[in-house]
């Protein structure tokens, strides 16, 4: 029963935006920690331009990282996937009472 209730829980755009922005901030923080430029990370992921990284980090035009992007970035940076989601729980606490 609890799972059915969770599936019905509406996430308005502001919650989704906050989650995507937090993940983008985490990508940027971890990328910089490892000394990668946006272009270097984009190239490591097989992209020809920086736009995917740039837009994902700042949630520009509602562009965000998907789970495969996160998995690949985690692999390149040699970081556990959970680190990209740090802070998301705080965003959800108010919504998931």
C-alpha positions in Angstrom: 0.0 0.0 0.0 2.7 2.5 0.8 4.3 2.0 -2.6 1.0 2.9 -4.3 0.7 6.1 -2.3 4.3 7.1 -3.2 3.5 6.6 -6.9 0.6 9.0 -6.7 2.7 11.7 -5.0 2.9 14.6 -7.3 6.2 16.4 -7.8 5.7 19.9 -8.9 8.2 21.6 -11.2 9.9 23.4 -8.4 10.8 20.2 -6.6 12.0 18.6 -9.8 14.0 21.7 -10.6 15.6 21.7 -7.1 16.6 18.1 -7.5 18.1 18.6 -10.9 20.0 21.7 -9.8 21.4 19.9 -6.7 22.6 17.0 -8.9 24.2 19.5 -11.3 25.9 21.3 -8.4 27.3 18.0 -7.2 28.6 17.1 -10.7 30.3 20.5 -10.9 31.8 20.1 -7.4 33.1 16.6 -8.1 34.4 17.5 -11.6 36.3 20.5 -10.2 37.6 18.3 -7.3 39.2 16.0 -9.8 40.6 18.9 -11.9 38.5 18.3 -15.0 37.2 21.2 -17.2 33.7 20.9 -18.6 35.3 20.2 -22.0 37.6 17.5 -20.7 34.7 15.7 -19.0 32.5 16.0 -22.1 35.3 14.4 -24.2 35.8 11.6 -21.7 32.1 10.9 -22.0 32.2 10.9 -25.8 30.5 14.3 -26.4 31.9 16.6 -29.1 30.9 19.8 -27.3 30.7 21.0 -23.7 26.9 21.8 -23.9 25.7 18.6 -22.2 27.9 19.3 -19.2 27.4 23.0 -19.1 23.6 22.8 -19.3 23.4 19.9 -16.9 25.4 21.6 -14.2 23.2 24.7 -14.2 19.9 23.1 -15.4 19.9 25.5 -18.3 16.8 25.2 -20.6 15.6 22.4 -18.3 18.5 20.2 -19.5 19.6 17.7 -16.8 21.8 14.7 -16.3 20.1 11.3 -16.7 21.1 8.3 -14.7 23.3 7.0 -17.4 25.2 10.3 -17.6 25.6 10.1 -13.8 26.9 6.5 -14.0 29.4 7.4 -16.7 30.6 10.6 -14.9 31.0 8.5 -11.7 33.1 6.1 -13.6 35.3 8.8 -15.1 35.8 10.6 -11.8 36.1 7.4 -9.8 33.4 8.5 -7.4 30.5 6.5 -6.0 27.2 7.3 -7.6 25.5 8.2 -4.3 27.8 11.3 -4.1 25.9 12.9 -7.0 22.7 12.7 -5.0 24.0 14.3 -1.8 21.5 16.9 -0.6 18.5 15.5 -2.5 17.1 13.9 0.7 16.9 17.4 2.2 14.8 18.6 -0.8 12.5 15.6 -0.4 12.0 15.8 3.3 9.4 18.5 3.1 7.6 16.9 0.1 7.6 13.3 1.4 6.2 13.8 4.9 
